[in-house]
Amino acid sequence: MAPDSARPPLFVWNRLPALAALVAGIPAIVVTALVDVGAGAALAVGMIPALVVGVPHARRSRLVIVAAGLVLGVPIILGSAVAPFPVLAVTVMAVLPVLAVWSAPALRRPRLSMLLTIMAPPLIGVGLSSDGVAVGLRITGLFLVGGLAAFVVAVLIPERLVPDEPGGGPGPRVPGMQYGLLVGVVGAITAGIGFASGFDHVGWACAAALLVMRPDPDLQLWRTAGRFVSVVTGGAAAVVLVDHAPAWSLAIVVGVVLAAAAGTRGSRWYILPTFTTFLVILMLGAATTGTAPGRFGERVGETLLGLAVAAVVGVGVPLLRRRLHPDSTDVE
C-alpha cells in the first residue's frame, strides 16, 4: 500500500478548472434557461468526459477531449436502436458492460477507460428511453457540441498553467472483468423488469441502477455506501428539481455542478458521481415533466427500483464473495 504522502488529498479545489468549466458551460446554461432544460442538460453531460479526462499539458493532446465525447454519444444511439426489440435490448445490456471492460485497456488512457466502463452502460439505458434513433442522434449531437465547447476553452488555456499530470494524483485503476459481469447482470435485470412491466420509460430504472454501480477495490462497505449516497443525492436532487424548479434556477444549478465537478477533480473523495447523476437524470426527466399527475411518483419509484437492484447485486454479491473467499483480494 502506498504511503499516505503519496495519496491524493481527500478533497481538493482547483480554481482554474472550475473557471474553465464554467466558461465552457455557458452554452449549456443559456440553453437550459432560455430554450430547453433537457437540451441544456445534454450539453452539460457532453462536457463530463473533459472533466474526467482533464486538460492535457500539451495542446496537441487536447483533441482527446473531443474523442471522449463519443464515449457518451455512441451508447445512447445503440440503446435507442435496440429499444424496439426487448430481447435484443436485454442481451445488449448484459453483454456490453463486459465488452466495455475488456476493451477499455486498449485506449491506453486510464481516465478515459474508466469513463468508458462506468458511463457507457447507463447511457445505453438512457437510450432505451428515447423515442427512436433520431432522438438518440439528437442527444449525441448535443453531447458533441458540449464536448466541443469544453475543447475550445481547453485549447485557450496556456500550457504553462496546466500541470504535466492534471488532477493531482495517479490515474484510476481500470475495473476488472468481475465488475463488468456485475454491471451486465444489473443492466439485464432492470431492463428486463422495465420491458416486462411496461414502464413508459424502460431505461429509467436501468440508468439509475447503472449510475450507482462503481468498482470498489477496497471493498469497504462505508466507501461503497458513500458512493451510493453520492449518486442517490444527485439523482434525488434532479428528480425533485426537474418538476418543481423554474428553468432559470436549473440553469444556475447546471453551472454550479459543472464548476464543482471540474474543481474537485483529483480528490480522493470521489464525488463526481453526484454531479454526473444529477445531469443525466435532469436530462432524462426534463422530457417527461408535467405529462401526467403521477409522473413524479413514477420516476421516484423506478429510481428506487434501480437503486435496490444495484445495491443487492453490486454490493451484496462482492460482500458474499469475500465472506466465502476471505483470502481473495480480486474484488473487481
C-alpha positions as CSV (number, residue, x, y, z in Angstrom):
1,M,0.0,0.0,0.0
2,A,1.3,3.4,-0.9
3,P,2.3,5.8,2.0
4,D,-0.2,8.4,2.9
5,S,2.1,11.1,1.5
6,A,1.7,9.5,-2.0
7,R,-2.1,9.5,-1.9
8,P,-4.1,12.4,-3.3
9,P,-5.8,14.7,-0.7
10,L,-9.3,13.7,0.5
11,F,-10.7,16.9,-1.1
12,V,-9.1,19.4,-3.5
13,W,-10.3,22.5,-5.1
14,N,-8.7,23.9,-8.2
15,R,-9.9,27.3,-9.3
16,L,-8.6,27.2,-12.9
17,P,-10.5,24.0,-14.0
18,A,-13.6,25.3,-12.2
19,L,-13.5,28.6,-14.0
20,A,-12.8,26.9,-17.4
21,A,-15.7,24.6,-16.9
22,L,-18.0,27.5,-16.0
23,V,-17.0,29.4,-19.2
24,A,-17.3,26.3,-21.3
25,G,-20.7,25.6,-19.8
26,I,-22.2,29.0,-20.9
27,P,-24.0,27.4,-23.8
28,A,-25.5,24.7,-21.6
29,I,-26.5,27.3,-19.0
30,V,-28.1,29.6,-21.6
31,V,-30.0,26.7,-23.4
32,T,-31.2,25.4,-20.0
33,A,-32.6,28.8,-19.0
34,L,-34.0,30.0,-22.3
35,V,-34.6,27.1,-24.7
36,D,-35.0,23.6,-23.2
37,V,-33.9,22.1,-19.9
38,G,-33.3,18.7,-21.4
39,A,-31.1,20.0,-24.2
40,G,-29.1,22.2,-21.8
41,A,-28.5,19.2,-19.5
42,A,-27.4,17.1,-22.5
43,L,-24.9,19.9,-23.5
44,A,-23.6,19.7,-19.9
45,V,-23.3,15.9,-19.9
46,G,-21.3,16.3,-23.1
47,M,-18.7,18.1,-21.0
48,I,-18.3,15.3,-18.5
49,P,-15.6,13.5,-20.5
50,A,-13.5,16.7,-20.4
51,L,-13.9,17.0,-16.7
52,V,-12.9,13.3,-16.2
53,V,-10.0,13.3,-18.6
54,G,-8.8,16.7,-17.6
55,V,-6.8,19.2,-19.7
56,P,-3.6,17.6,-21.1
57,H,-0.5,19.7,-20.7
58,A,0.3,19.7,-24.5
59,R,-2.2,21.5,-26.7
60,R,-2.0,18.9,-29.4
61,S,-3.0,16.2,-26.9
62,R,-6.2,18.1,-26.0
63,L,-8.1,16.6,-29.0
64,V,-8.8,13.6,-26.7
65,I,-11.5,15.8,-25.1
66,V,-13.4,15.7,-28.4
67,A,-12.9,12.0,-28.8
68,A,-14.1,11.4,-25.3
69,G,-17.5,12.8,-26.2
70,L,-18.1,9.8,-28.5
71,V,-17.7,7.6,-25.4
72,L,-21.0,9.1,-24.2
73,G,-22.8,9.5,-27.6
74,V,-22.5,6.1,-29.2
75,P,-24.1,4.2,-26.3
76,I,-27.2,6.3,-26.4
77,I,-27.6,5.7,-30.2
78,L,-27.1,2.0,-29.5
79,G,-29.7,2.0,-26.8
80,S,-32.2,3.8,-28.9
81,A,-31.6,1.4,-31.8
82,V,-32.3,-1.8,-29.8
83,A,-35.2,-0.3,-27.7
84,P,-37.9,-1.6,-30.0
85,F,-36.6,-5.2,-29.5
86,P,-36.8,-6.2,-25.9
87,V,-34.9,-9.5,-26.1
88,L,-32.1,-7.9,-28.0
89,A,-32.1,-4.9,-25.7
90,V,-31.7,-7.0,-22.6
91,T,-29.0,-9.0,-24.3
92,V,-27.1,-5.8,-25.1
93,M,-27.4,-4.6,-21.5
94,A,-25.9,-7.9,-20.3
95,V,-23.1,-8.1,-22.9
96,L,-21.9,-4.5,-23.5
97,P,-20.6,-3.8,-20.0
98,V,-18.3,-6.9,-20.3
99,L,-17.1,-5.8,-23.7
100,A,-16.5,-2.3,-22.3
101,V,-14.3,-3.6,-19.5
102,W,-12.5,-5.9,-21.9
103,S,-11.8,-3.2,-24.5
104,A,-11.0,-0.3,-22.1
105,P,-7.3,-1.0,-21.6
106,A,-6.8,-0.6,-25.4
107,L,-7.5,3.1,-25.0
108,R,-4.2,3.5,-23.1
109,R,-5.7,6.4,-21.1
110,P,-6.8,5.3,-17.6
111,R,-9.3,8.1,-17.1
112,L,-10.9,7.7,-20.5
113,S,-11.0,3.9,-19.9
114,M,-12.7,4.4,-16.6
115,L,-15.2,6.7,-18.3
116,L,-16.0,4.0,-20.9
117,T,-16.6,1.3,-18.3
118,I,-18.6,3.4,-15.9
119,M,-20.6,5.8,-18.1
120,A,-21.3,3.8,-21.3
121,P,-23.6,1.2,-19.7
122,P,-26.0,3.6,-18.0
123,L,-26.2,5.7,-21.2
124,I,-27.3,2.7,-23.1
125,G,-30.1,2.6,-20.6
126,V,-30.9,6.2,-21.3
127,G,-31.1,5.3,-25.0
128,L,-33.7,2.7,-24.2
129,S,-36.0,5.6,-23.0
130,S,-35.5,7.7,-26.1
131,D,-38.2,7.9,-28.8
132,G,-36.3,6.4,-31.7
133,V,-32.9,6.6,-33.2
134,A,-33.5,10.2,-34.3
135,V,-33.8,11.3,-30.7
136,G,-30.6,9.3,-29.8
137,L,-28.8,11.1,-32.6
138,R,-30.0,14.5,-31.4
139,I,-28.8,13.8,-27.9
140,T,-25.4,12.6,-29.3
141,G,-25.1,15.8,-31.3
142,L,-25.7,17.8,-28.1
143,F,-23.1,15.7,-26.3
144,L,-20.6,16.5,-29.1
145,V,-21.4,20.2,-29.0
146,G,-20.9,20.3,-25.3
147,G,-17.6,18.5,-25.7
148,L,-16.5,20.9,-28.4
149,A,-17.2,23.8,-26.1
150,A,-15.0,22.3,-23.5
151,F,-12.3,21.6,-26.1
152,V,-12.3,25.2,-27.3
153,V,-11.9,26.6,-23.8
154,A,-9.2,24.0,-23.1
155,V,-7.2,25.0,-26.1
156,L,-7.1,28.6,-25.0
157,I,-5.5,27.7,-21.6
158,P,-1.7,28.3,-21.8
159,E,0.4,25.2,-21.3
160,R,2.3,26.9,-18.5
161,L,-0.9,26.9,-16.4
162,V,-1.5,23.2,-16.9
163,P,0.5,20.7,-14.8
164,D,2.0,17.7,-16.6
165,E,-0.3,15.4,-14.7
166,P,-3.6,17.3,-14.2
167,G,-5.8,16.2,-11.3
168,G,-3.1,15.9,-8.6
169,G,-3.0,12.1,-8.4
170,P,-2.4,8.9,-10.2
171,G,-4.8,7.7,-12.8
172,P,-7.6,5.4,-11.7
173,R,-7.3,1.7,-11.9
174,V,-9.5,0.2,-14.7
175,P,-12.1,-2.2,-13.3
176,G,-11.7,-5.9,-13.9
177,M,-14.0,-8.4,-15.5
178,Q,-16.0,-9.2,-12.4
179,Y,-17.2,-5.6,-12.4
180,G,-18.3,-5.9,-16.0
181,L,-20.2,-9.0,-15.2
182,L,-22.0,-7.4,-12.2
183,V,-22.9,-4.4,-14.3
184,G,-24.2,-6.7,-17.0
185,V,-26.4,-8.6,-14.6
186,V,-27.8,-5.4,-13.1
187,G,-28.5,-3.9,-16.5
188,A,-30.2,-7.0,-17.8
189,I,-32.4,-7.3,-14.7
190,T,-33.5,-3.7,-14.6
191,A,-34.1,-3.5,-18.4
192,G,-36.0,-6.8,-18.3
193,I,-38.2,-5.6,-15.5
194,G,-38.8,-2.4,-17.4
195,F,-39.9,-4.2,-20.5
196,A,-42.0,-6.8,-18.7
197,S,-43.7,-4.2,-16.5
198,G,-44.5,-1.9,-19.5
199,F,-42.8,1.2,-18.0
200,D,-43.3,4.3,-20.1
201,H,-39.5,4.9,-19.9
202,V,-37.9,1.5,-19.8
203,G,-34.4,2.8,-19.3
204,W,-35.1,4.9,-16.3
205,A,-34.6,2.2,-13.6
206,C,-31.8,0.7,-15.7
207,A,-29.9,4.1,-16.0
208,A,-30.4,4.8,-12.3
209,A,-29.1,1.4,-11.3
210,L,-26.0,1.5,-13.5
211,L,-25.2,5.1,-12.5
212,V,-24.8,3.7,-8.9
213,M,-22.5,0.9,-9.9
214,R,-18.9,1.7,-9.2
215,P,-15.8,-0.6,-8.8
216,D,-14.7,-0.6,-5.2
217,P,-11.2,-2.1,-5.0
218,D,-11.0,-1.9,-1.2
219,L,-14.5,-3.5,-0.7
220,Q,-15.1,-1.4,2.4
221,L,-18.8,-1.1,3.0
222,W,-18.6,2.5,4.1
223,R,-16.9,3.5,0.9
224,T,-19.5,1.7,-1.1
225,A,-22.2,3.3,0.9
226,G,-20.6,6.7,0.4
227,R,-20.6,6.3,-3.4
228,F,-24.2,5.0,-3.2
229,V,-25.2,8.0,-1.1
230,S,-23.5,10.4,-3.5
231,V,-25.3,9.0,-6.5
232,V,-28.7,8.9,-4.7
233,T,-28.2,12.6,-3.7
234,G,-27.5,13.7,-7.2
235,G,-30.4,11.6,-8.6
236,A,-32.9,12.7,-6.0
237,A,-32.0,16.4,-6.4
238,A,-32.6,16.1,-10.1
239,V,-35.9,14.3,-9.7
240,V,-37.2,16.9,-7.4
241,L,-35.9,20.0,-9.2
242,V,-37.0,19.0,-12.6
243,D,-40.6,19.0,-11.5
244,H,-40.6,22.0,-9.2
245,A,-37.8,24.5,-10.1
246,P,-38.0,27.1,-12.8
247,A,-35.7,26.9,-15.8
248,W,-33.5,29.8,-14.7
249,S,-32.8,28.2,-11.4
250,L,-32.0,24.9,-13.0
251,A,-29.5,26.8,-15.3
252,I,-27.7,28.2,-12.3
253,V,-27.5,24.7,-10.7
254,V,-26.1,23.3,-14.0
255,G,-23.3,25.9,-13.9
256,V,-22.5,25.2,-10.3
257,V,-22.5,21.5,-10.9
258,L,-20.0,21.8,-13.9
259,A,-17.7,24.1,-11.9
260,A,-17.8,21.8,-8.8
261,A,-17.2,18.7,-10.9
262,A,-14.1,20.3,-12.5
263,G,-12.8,22.0,-9.4
264,T,-12.9,18.9,-7.3
265,R,-11.2,16.6,-9.8
266,G,-8.3,14.7,-8.3
267,S,-9.9,14.4,-4.8
268,R,-9.6,11.1,-3.1
269,W,-13.2,11.6,-2.0
270,Y,-14.8,10.7,-5.4
271,I,-17.9,12.9,-5.6
272,L,-18.1,13.1,-9.4
273,P,-21.0,10.6,-9.5
274,T,-23.1,13.1,-7.6
275,F,-22.7,15.7,-10.4
276,T,-22.9,13.2,-13.3
277,T,-26.0,11.5,-12.0
278,F,-27.7,14.9,-11.5
279,L,-27.1,15.9,-15.1
280,V,-28.1,12.6,-16.6
281,I,-31.3,12.3,-14.5
282,L,-32.1,16.0,-15.3
283,M,-31.7,15.3,-19.0
284,L,-33.9,12.2,-18.8
285,G,-36.5,13.8,-16.6
286,A,-37.0,17.0,-18.4
287,A,-38.7,15.3,-21.3
288,T,-41.4,13.9,-19.1
289,T,-42.3,16.8,-16.8
290,G,-46.0,17.6,-16.5
291,T,-47.2,14.8,-18.8
292,A,-49.2,13.1,-16.1
293,P,-50.1,13.7,-12.4
294,G,-48.3,10.5,-11.3
295,R,-45.1,11.1,-13.4
296,F,-43.1,12.3,-10.4
297,G,-44.1,9.3,-8.3
298,E,-43.3,7.0,-11.3
299,R,-39.8,8.4,-11.6
300,V,-39.2,8.1,-7.9
301,G,-40.4,4.5,-7.9
302,E,-38.4,3.4,-10.9
303,T,-35.3,5.2,-9.5
304,L,-35.7,3.3,-6.2
305,L,-36.2,0.0,-8.1
306,G,-32.9,0.6,-9.9
307,L,-31.0,1.6,-6.8
308,A,-32.4,-1.5,-5.0
309,V,-31.2,-3.9,-7.7
310,A,-27.8,-2.2,-7.8
311,A,-27.5,-2.4,-4.0
312,V,-28.3,-6.1,-3.9
313,V,-26.1,-7.2,-6.8
314,G,-23.4,-4.5,-6.8
315,V,-22.8,-4.5,-3.0
316,G,-24.2,-7.8,-1.8
317,V,-22.5,-10.2,-4.3
318,P,-19.0,-8.9,-3.7
319,L,-19.5,-9.0,0.1
320,L,-20.8,-12.5,-0.1
321,R,-17.9,-13.5,-2.3
322,R,-15.5,-12.0,0.2
323,R,-17.1,-13.9,3.0
324,L,-16.9,-17.2,1.1
325,H,-13.3,-16.5,-0.1
326,P,-11.7,-14.3,2.6
327,D,-8.2,-14.6,1.1
328,S,-9.3,-13.3,-2.2
329,T,-8.4,-9.6,-3.0
330,D,-9.6,-9.5,-6.6
331,V,-12.8,-7.7,-6.0
332,E,-13.1,-6.0,-9.3
